[in-house]
Amino acid sequence: MLSADAFAAFEEAGLDNDTAIVETGHRFRDTVLALGGSQHPMKVFKAFRGREPSTQALLRHSGLVSAA
């Protein structure tokens, strides 16, 4: 669920928007990759996404709900 929601951040930025993808990638690097296991996973995820994880991206990526 976390990986699907994290990838959704890149989708939301616009996969064809190079500038937004780079910015999102830097935010991912500076939070998820840099903090790694040094902090609780929920805290790291919230630092990256700015919110708690959602199941919506996983359901969408699995084809269980349609994209809005």
Backbone as CSV, one residue per row, in Angstrom:
resi,resn,N_x,N_y,N_z,CA_x,CA_y,CA_z,C_x,C_y,C_z
1,MET,0.818,-1.181,0.000,0.000,0.000,0.000,0.870,1.256,0.000
2,LEU,1.921,1.241,0.805,2.776,2.426,0.886,3.464,2.717,-0.435
3,SER,3.947,1.675,-1.107,4.639,1.911,-2.373,3.685,2.432,-3.440
4,ALA,2.460,1.910,-3.478,1.472,2.392,-4.454,1.128,3.848,-4.177
5,ASP,0.963,4.190,-2.907,0.626,5.561,-2.557,1.810,6.489,-2.824
6,ALA,3.024,6.013,-2.586,4.206,6.831,-2.872,4.317,7.086,-4.375
7,PHE,4.096,6.049,-5.200,4.152,6.238,-6.647,3.048,7.185,-7.105
8,ALA,1.913,7.161,-6.430,0.815,8.056,-6.776,1.246,9.524,-6.663
9,ALA,2.205,9.813,-5.776,2.710,11.188,-5.666,3.340,11.622,-6.988
10,PHE,4.035,10.701,-7.649,4.644,11.008,-8.949,3.566,11.147,-10.016
11,GLU,2.557,10.291,-9.955,1.449,10.393,-10.904,0.732,11.729,-10.742
12,GLU,0.489,12.118,-9.498,-0.200,13.377,-9.222,0.626,14.575,-9.685
13,ALA,1.942,14.453,-9.607,2.813,15.536,-10.067,2.742,15.671,-11.581
14,GLY,2.416,14.566,-12.246,2.338,14.567,-13.712,3.539,13.851,-14.283
15,LEU,3.338,12.633,-14.719,4.457,11.823,-15.198,5.128,12.420,-16.432
16,ASP,4.446,13.320,-17.108,5.043,13.973,-18.271,5.606,15.355,-17.941
17,ASN,5.571,15.728,-16.679,6.072,17.027,-16.225,7.444,16.819,-15.577
18,ASP,8.498,16.989,-16.356,9.845,16.693,-15.867,10.210,17.475,-14.610
19,THR,9.864,18.738,-14.567,10.198,19.566,-13.402,9.509,19.043,-12.149
20,ALA,8.237,18.720,-12.253,7.490,18.216,-11.104,8.004,16.847,-10.666
21,ILE,8.384,16.012,-11.617,8.923,14.692,-11.285,10.242,14.833,-10.540
22,VAL,11.090,15.740,-10.990,12.368,15.968,-10.305,12.121,16.464,-8.885
23,GLU,11.203,17.395,-8.710,10.894,17.913,-7.380,10.353,16.815,-6.473
24,THR,9.468,15.992,-7.006,8.904,14.889,-6.224,9.992,13.878,-5.902
25,GLY,10.861,13.609,-6.858,11.979,12.695,-6.626,12.917,13.194,-5.547
26,HIS,13.182,14.479,-5.541,14.036,15.058,-4.495,13.358,14.938,-3.135
27,ARG,12.056,15.195,-3.087,11.321,15.059,-1.823,11.356,13.604,-1.348
28,PHE,11.204,12.645,-2.274,11.278,11.225,-1.935,12.672,10.877,-1.400
29,ARG,13.703,11.365,-2.097,15.085,11.107,-1.670,15.346,11.677,-0.279
30,ASP,14.868,12.907,-0.056,15.157,13.597,1.201,14.344,13.075,2.382
31,THR,13.303,12.335,2.111,12.493,11.786,3.205,12.649,10.268,3.264
32,VAL,12.022,9.562,2.361,11.982,8.099,2.418,13.384,7.495,2.365
33,LEU,14.178,7.892,1.396,15.510,7.298,1.254,16.481,7.784,2.321
34,ALA,16.460,9.061,2.629,17.413,9.608,3.593,17.103,9.166,5.023
35,LEU,15.831,9.140,5.379,15.463,8.797,6.745,15.423,7.294,6.966
36,GLY,15.035,6.555,5.917,15.027,5.095,5.984,14.453,4.559,7.269
37,GLY,15.199,3.679,7.910,14.743,3.048,9.141,15.095,3.816,10.397
38,SER,15.567,5.045,10.245,15.952,5.821,11.426,14.752,6.377,12.175
39,GLN,13.591,6.376,11.512,12.362,6.865,12.139,11.237,5.886,11.832
40,HIS,10.160,6.007,12.557,9.003,5.138,12.347,8.503,5.305,10.907
41,PRO,8.175,4.191,10.239,7.742,4.271,8.843,6.576,5.229,8.590
42,MET,5.637,5.317,9.500,4.504,6.226,9.306,4.978,7.673,9.305
43,LYS,5.914,7.987,10.181,6.443,9.345,10.249,7.184,9.696,8.954
44,VAL,7.958,8.748,8.427,8.694,8.967,7.179,7.727,9.150,6.020
45,PHE,6.705,8.289,5.961,5.733,8.394,4.877,4.999,9.725,4.934
46,LYS,4.590,10.123,6.119,3.874,11.389,6.262,4.770,12.575,5.907
47,ALA,6.061,12.455,6.157,6.985,13.525,5.765,7.035,13.648,4.240
48,PHE,6.932,12.522,3.548,6.959,12.542,2.085,5.628,12.989,1.501
49,ARG,4.537,12.379,1.939,3.235,12.639,1.320,2.471,13.776,1.976
50,GLY,2.826,14.122,3.200,2.110,15.187,3.893,0.791,14.723,4.479
51,ARG,0.605,13.414,4.522,-0.629,12.835,5.055,-0.392,11.364,5.336
52,GLU,-1.347,10.736,5.987,-1.268,9.297,6.214,-1.543,8.556,4.907
53,PRO,-1.089,7.325,4.791,-1.303,6.576,3.554,-2.783,6.294,3.300
54,SER,-3.083,6.125,2.021,-4.445,5.819,1.585,-4.412,4.535,0.767
55,THR,-5.473,3.770,0.840,-5.567,2.535,0.061,-5.976,2.803,-1.381
56,GLN,-6.408,4.006,-1.701,-6.950,4.301,-3.033,-5.969,3.998,-4.165
57,ALA,-4.709,4.365,-4.013,-3.730,4.126,-5.074,-3.537,2.634,-5.303
58,LEU,-3.462,1.857,-4.234,-3.307,0.409,-4.376,-4.516,-0.196,-5.076
59,LEU,-5.700,0.229,-4.682,-6.910,-0.279,-5.328,-6.945,0.101,-6.805
60,ARG,-6.545,1.323,-7.121,-6.532,1.777,-8.510,-5.489,1.020,-9.327
61,HIS,-4.292,0.877,-8.782,-3.214,0.172,-9.488,-3.537,-1.309,-9.671
62,SER,-4.359,-1.857,-8.797,-4.754,-3.276,-8.889,-5.978,-3.460,-9.786
63,GLY,-6.536,-2.356,-10.260,-7.706,-2.422,-11.140,-9.002,-2.670,-10.406
64,LEU,-9.016,-2.440,-9.106,-10.208,-2.689,-8.310,-11.149,-1.482,-8.248
65,VAL,-10.617,-0.304,-8.539,-11.431,0.900,-8.669,-10.927,1.661,-9.887
66,SER,-11.789,2.416,-10.496,-11.382,3.166,-11.679,-10.733,4.487,-11.269
67,ALA,-9.879,4.982,-12.136,-9.226,6.271,-11.883,-10.262,7.370,-12.014
68,ALA,-10.169,8.354,-11.149,-11.141,9.460,-11.163,-10.851,10.425,-12.267
